[in-house]
Amino acid sequence: MSHSPSLPDRPRLDLDPDMSDAERLDAMRKHYARIVQVNDELDERLREADDRRDGLQEEVDHLKRRNEILKTSSLYIASVEEVTDDGVVIKQHGNNQEVLTEVSPQLQDDLEPGDRVAINDSFAVQRLLDDETDARAQAMEVDESPEVRYEDIGGIDEQVREVREAVEDPLVNPGQFETVGVEPPSGVLLHGPPGTGKTMLAKAVANETDATFIKMAGSELVRKFIGEGSRLVRDLFELASEREPAVIFIDEIDAVAAKRTDSKTSGDAEVQRTMMQLLSEMDGFEDRGEIRIIAATNRFDMLDEAILRPGRFDRLIEVPKPGVEGRTQILRIHTQDMNVADDLDFEELAEELDDYSGADLASLTTEAGMYAIRDERTEVTQEDFEQAREKMEAAEESSDRSARSYQY
Ligand SMILES: Nc1ncnc2c1ncn2[C@@H]1O[C@H](COP(=O)(O)OP(=O)(O)OP(=O)(O)O)[C@@H](O)[C@H]1O
C-alpha cells in the first residue's frame, strides 16, 4: 500500500528587526505567496482524501452486501477434528472431506475438537453450532428413503401383513378408514427378541409408502442425552410433521417407558418426564395426518401399561425368532448375492440352527463367506457354514461365561 506524503509544513514568517521596510514588505509578500501555495496544496490533498474516502465507502458497501449474501446463503455442516496454530482441521458431513481452514482468532478460541460448525462453500467456518442443533441431529436418525423392502424380510410374513395393515394402509388409503368409520391404530408396538427384524419392518413400511424414516433410540435418550429427553421427544414429533409422510420409529422404548419403580432417584424423574412427553405427544396427535408411529422393545414385560392404552400403542405385534422354515427363507435372502455351491442344502442347515435370530443368521452367512475367502475359493460351501456355526457357538459360549463371571 502506498503511503501518502506528509502534509506541508505551516509557512513561517521570519522578520529581522534590522530589515528595511522594503525588505519587510518583500518578506511578507513571499510569505503570503507561500501561504497561498500551501493552501492550494492542502486543497488538492483534501480532494484526494475525499476521493479515497468515496472509494473506500464503495468497498465497504460492497463488502456489506457480500456479507449479507454469505449470511443468508446455505451453509454446510462440518465437525472440528483438530485445532492447530495453522488453522482448524474440519471434516464436512456427508462427504467426509477433510479440510484445513482458517478461522477468525476470536472464533478459534471457542472451537474444540468434536464441535459442530457451519461452513460456507469456501470451507470458512462461519459459526459454531449450539448443542441444541447438535443433540437433535445426533439423537435422531433420519432416512429419506430407507432401502429395505418387504422381500428382504424372511420368516415373519404374518407380522409383515399386520404391520402393513396397521401402518401402510392408513397412510396410503386414509379414505377407506373414514368410509368404514374405523380409527386406524395410533401406534404399533413390535415386541420380541433382539435381531428379529423389527427395525427392518419399520424401514420397509417407510420405504414402501415413500415416507421419511425417523428413528430415535430410547436407550440413548436416557444414557446420552440426560436432561434433554423430553425436549428431544417434542423435537421428534415436530420433525415428523415437517417431513410428512413420515414413519417415527422409537427403538428400545422400554428405556423411557418402564414400569414405575419405587426408587426416587433424579434419573428416574428425568425418564418419567420423557415418558410423559411421549404420552402427551401421542395424545395430542389426534389429527395425525401422514405420520405413523412404530415402537420396538425386547422387554415387553417391563413396559408401563400407560403407554399401551387406546390411542397410544394400541396395536401389539409380536416378532418372534424364526422357525425352521423362516430360517431357511432368511438364509436364502442373505445368500442372494453370494456365490453358493449348488449342493448347499438350506433346509438341512436351517434344521441345525435352532434359536438363531435373523441377525444371527446374517452374521453366520458373512462368516461362512469369510471361510471361503480365506481358502481363496470363489464358492461358499455347506462346510463353510458348518465351520461358521461352530465358531459362532464357541464365541457365544465364551461370552456367556464372561457375562456370568462379570455378574457374580
Ligand atoms: N426376519 C429377518 N429377515 C432377514 N434378515 C433379518 C431378519 N431379522 C433380522 N435380520 C438381519 O439382522 C439385522 C438386524 O435386524 P433388525 O435391526 O431389524 O432387528 P431388530 O429386531 O430391530 O433388533 P433389535 O431389537 O436388536 O433392535 C438386519 O439388518 C438383517 O440383516
The ligand as a Tripos MOL2 file, in Angstrom:
@<TRIPOS>MOLECULE
LIG
   31    33     1     0     0
SMALL
NO_CHARGES

@<TRIPOS>ATOM
      1 N1        -36.5550  -61.5190    9.5520 N.pl3     1 LIG1
      2 C1        -35.3890  -61.1810    9.0030 C.ar      1 LIG1
      3 N2        -35.1420  -61.3970    7.7020 N.ar      1 LIG1
      4 C2        -33.9610  -61.0770    7.1360 C.ar      1 LIG1
      5 N3        -32.9570  -60.5180    7.8350 N.ar      1 LIG1
      6 C3        -33.1240  -60.2730    9.1280 C.ar      1 LIG1
      7 C4        -34.3510  -60.5860    9.7900 C.ar      1 LIG1
      8 N4        -34.2430  -60.2170   11.0690 N.ar      1 LIG1
      9 C5        -33.0240  -59.7010   11.2230 C.ar      1 LIG1
     10 N5        -32.3370  -59.7190   10.0730 N.ar      1 LIG1
     11 C6        -30.9400  -59.2490    9.8770 C.3       1 LIG1
     12 O1        -30.4760  -58.7360   11.1180 O.3       1 LIG1
     13 C7        -30.2120  -57.3460   11.0700 C.3       1 LIG1
     14 C8        -30.7600  -56.6800   12.3130 C.3       1 LIG1
     15 O2        -32.1690  -56.7420   12.2980 O.3       1 LIG1
     16 P1        -33.0830  -55.6220   12.9400 P.3       1 LIG1
     17 O3        -32.2430  -54.4360   13.3020 O.co2     1 LIG1
     18 O4        -34.2560  -55.3930   12.0940 O.co2     1 LIG1
     19 O5        -33.5040  -56.3490   14.2540 O.3       1 LIG1
     20 P2        -34.3340  -55.7810   15.4710 P.3       1 LIG1
     21 O6        -35.3940  -56.7560   15.7480 O.co2     1 LIG1
     22 O7        -34.7300  -54.3930   15.2390 O.co2     1 LIG1
     23 O8        -33.2310  -55.8880   16.5790 O.3       1 LIG1
     24 P3        -33.0520  -55.0800   17.9630 P.3       1 LIG1
     25 O9        -34.1800  -55.4630   18.8170 O.co2     1 LIG1
     26 O10       -31.7140  -55.6130   18.4290 O.co2     1 LIG1
     27 O11       -33.0150  -53.6290   17.5850 O.co2     1 LIG1
     28 C9        -30.8770  -56.8810    9.7990 C.3       1 LIG1
     29 O12       -30.1830  -55.8000    9.2420 O.3       1 LIG1
     30 C10       -30.8410  -58.1090    8.9100 C.3       1 LIG1
     31 O13       -29.5830  -58.2220    8.2630 O.3       1 LIG1
@<TRIPOS>BOND
     1     1     2 1
     2     2     3 ar
     3     2     7 ar
     4     3     4 ar
     5     4     5 ar
     6     5     6 ar
     7     6     7 ar
     8     6    10 ar
     9     7     8 ar
    10     8     9 ar
    11     9    10 ar
    12    10    11 1
    13    11    12 1
    14    11    30 1
    15    12    13 1
    16    13    14 1
    17    13    28 1
    18    14    15 1
    19    15    16 1
    20    16    17 2
    21    16    18 1
    22    16    19 1
    23    19    20 1
    24    20    21 2
    25    20    22 1
    26    20    23 1
    27    23    24 1
    28    24    25 2
    29    24    26 1
    30    24    27 1
    31    28    29 1
    32    28    30 1
    33    30    31 1
@<TRIPOS>SUBSTRUCTURE
     1 LIG1         1 GROUP 0 **** ****
